[in-house]
Amino acid sequence: MQFFNISRLNTDFGSFRISGYWCSEKPKIENINIKSIEVMGTDGWVLLNKTSVSNSQLIDSLLPLFLSHLLSKDSAV
């Protein structure tokens, strides 16, 4: 597992800052482990509670976007 940090990812759901771990050798959604996720609010970054049901559903919707972003950055290296 390798650490990743996405400083800002703009999506249809909002702007997010994400850190965690992923397996670049097995690039699948199941191999992404979110350590911290924040959303841009009106007063700056707001930490999301990953255990809440609504936030968990949001994260599930965002995982394909995270994977796509990580793959595009990995191939650029």
Order of alpha helices (4+ residues) and beta strands (2+ residues): beta-beta-beta-beta-alpha
